[in-house]
Amino acid sequence: MRLGLFGGTFDPIHLGHLILAEGCREACALDRLWFVVAGLPPHKQGERTPVADRLEMVRIAIAGHPAFEVSEIEAKRPGPHYSVETLETIHRERPADELFFLIGADSLVDLPTWRQPERIAQLATIVVVNRPGLELGGALPDFGPGTHSLRAVTVPPIGIASHDLRRRRAEGRSIRYQVPRGVEAYIEAQGLYGGR
């Protein structure tokens, strides 16, 4: 199976995440795509919405898509969580699967500073997606022998950011048409992000 792994805090998940996931599913001919909801990512400090709420918002957002599912692999483990450890675990449990690791162009810049980037490139094809303001120009880095090549995927640029959605809610402003309607209703019902 060709399995895509899309990690993030998804706090909250929004339409940009879904467009990225669907674009990569199609471009890489993925059979399944897991949304790996982070419990404690080492690079994001500060308060986060409880992981149970973030998992539920992702479930709501992807409901009905036959290739998408939520993975709790990081949410259930004590953190911090490193991508290489998550990939190692999935590879051990599913050795026959071909893994694809989805990241934004902004993360590609930082990738050499991540824990064991060469091992990440050994375990999975790294799929790099354009981000607004960061186009995929020039050659993609090569992590050396025994590693997969990096693959670039271009999706329509959507300038939505989770931190902006949290701020808008805190200010009592609308997030309609930026998140799926079910996610918006969940945020409202749970009183998330301090909305008035």
C-alpha positions in Angstrom: 0.0 0.0 0.0 1.1 3.6 -0.7 0.5 5.3 2.6 0.8 9.1 3.0 1.5 10.6 6.5 0.5 14.1 7.1 1.5 15.3 10.6 0.4 18.4 12.4 -1.2 19.9 15.5 -4.3 20.7 13.4 -5.3 23.3 15.9 -7.7 23.7 14.2 -7.7 21.7 11.0 -8.7 24.0 8.0 -9.4 23.9 4.3 -5.8 24.5 3.4 -4.8 21.2 5.2 -7.5 19.3 3.3 -6.5 20.8 -0.1 -2.9 19.9 0.6 -3.8 16.3 1.6 -6.0 15.8 -1.4 -3.5 17.2 -3.8 -0.8 14.9 -2.4 -3.1 11.9 -2.5 -3.8 12.4 -6.1 -0.2 13.5 -7.2 1.4 10.5 -5.4 -1.3 8.0 -6.2 -1.7 7.3 -2.4 -4.0 4.4 -1.4 -4.4 5.9 2.1 -3.5 9.1 3.8 -3.2 9.4 7.6 -3.6 12.7 9.4 -1.1 12.2 12.3 -2.4 14.4 15.1 0.6 15.6 17.2 0.4 15.3 20.9 3.6 17.2 21.9 5.6 18.4 18.9 9.1 19.4 20.0 9.1 22.5 17.7 5.8 24.1 18.9 5.8 25.4 22.4 3.0 27.0 24.3 -0.6 26.0 25.0 -2.5 23.8 22.7 -6.1 22.7 22.5 -6.5 19.3 24.2 -5.6 16.5 21.8 -9.0 14.9 22.1 -10.6 18.0 20.6 -8.0 18.2 17.8 -8.6 14.5 17.0 -12.3 15.0 16.9 -12.0 18.1 14.6 -9.9 16.1 12.2 -12.4 13.2 12.2 -15.2 15.7 11.4 -13.2 17.3 8.7 -12.3 14.1 6.8 -15.6 12.2 7.3 -16.8 10.6 4.2 -13.4 10.6 2.4 -12.6 6.9 1.7 -8.8 7.3 1.6 -8.4 9.6 4.7 -8.2 8.5 8.3 -7.0 9.8 11.6 -3.9 8.3 13.3 -3.5 8.5 17.0 0.0 7.1 17.0 1.5 10.4 18.4 -1.5 11.4 20.4 -1.4 8.2 22.5 2.4 8.3 23.2 4.0 10.4 25.8 5.9 13.3 24.1 7.8 15.0 22.7 7.2 13.3 19.4 9.8 13.2 16.6 9.0 12.4 13.0 11.7 9.8 12.7 10.3 7.9 15.7 6.8 7.9 14.3 8.1 6.7 10.9 10.1 4.0 12.5 7.1 2.7 14.4 4.8 2.7 11.3 7.6 1.0 9.2 7.9 -1.7 11.9 4.2 -2.3 12.0 3.6 -2.1 8.2 6.9 -3.2 6.6 5.3 -3.8 3.2 3.8 -0.3 2.9 5.6 2.4 0.8 5.6 5.5 3.1 5.2 9.1 1.9 5.9 11.9 4.4 4.1 15.2 3.6 5.7 18.5 4.6 5.3 22.1 3.6 8.1 24.1 1.8 8.6 26.0 5.1 9.5 22.7 6.9 11.9 21.7 4.2 14.1 24.7 5.1 14.3 23.3 8.7 14.4 19.6 7.8 18.3 19.3 8.1 17.9 20.4 11.8 15.3 17.8 12.6 16.3 14.6 14.5 17.9 12.2 12.0 16.7 13.7 8.7 18.7 11.1 6.7 16.8 8.3 8.4 13.5 10.1 7.7 14.6 10.1 4.0 15.4 6.3 4.2 12.0 5.4 5.6 9.8 7.5 3.4 9.6 9.6 0.2 9.5 13.2 1.5 6.7 15.0 -0.3 7.3 18.8 -0.3 4.3 21.0 -0.9 4.4 24.7 -1.8 3.2 27.2 0.7 2.0 30.8 0.2 5.1 33.0 -0.1 7.5 30.0 -0.3 7.6 28.5 -3.8 9.5 25.3 -4.6 12.4 26.8 -6.5 15.8 25.1 -7.3 16.9 21.6 -6.6 15.5 19.7 -3.6 18.2 18.5 -1.2 19.7 15.0 -1.5 20.2 13.1 1.7 22.6 10.6 0.1 22.7 7.0 -0.8 20.0 4.6 0.5 17.5 7.4 0.8 14.3 8.1 -1.2 14.3 11.1 -3.5 12.2 14.1 -2.5 9.1 14.8 -4.4 7.6 18.3 -5.0 3.9 18.7 -5.2 2.2 22.0 -6.1 -1.3 22.7 -4.8 -3.4 25.9 -5.1 -2.0 28.4 -2.6 -4.4 28.9 0.3 -3.4 31.5 2.8 -5.1 30.1 5.9 -3.2 29.5 9.1 -4.4 27.8 12.3 -2.9 30.6 14.4 -4.9 33.2 12.5 -8.1 31.2 13.0 -7.5 31.0 16.7 -6.9 34.8 16.9 -10.0 35.5 14.8 -12.1 33.3 17.2 -10.6 35.1 20.2 -11.6 38.4 18.7 -15.1 37.2 18.0 -14.6 37.2 14.2 -15.9 34.7 11.7 -14.0 31.6 10.5 -16.7 30.5 8.2 -15.5 29.1 4.8 -12.0 28.7 6.2 -12.8 25.5 8.1 -15.3 22.8 7.2 -18.8 23.7 8.5 -18.8 20.7 10.9 -15.5 21.8 12.4 -16.8 25.3 12.9 -19.9 24.0 14.6 -17.7 21.8 16.9 -15.5 24.8 17.8 -18.6 26.8 18.6 -20.2 24.0 20.7 -17.1 23.4 22.7 -16.3 27.1 23.1 -12.8 26.6 21.8 -10.3 29.5 21.2 -12.1 31.9 23.4 -14.8 33.0 20.9 -17.4 35.4 22.1 
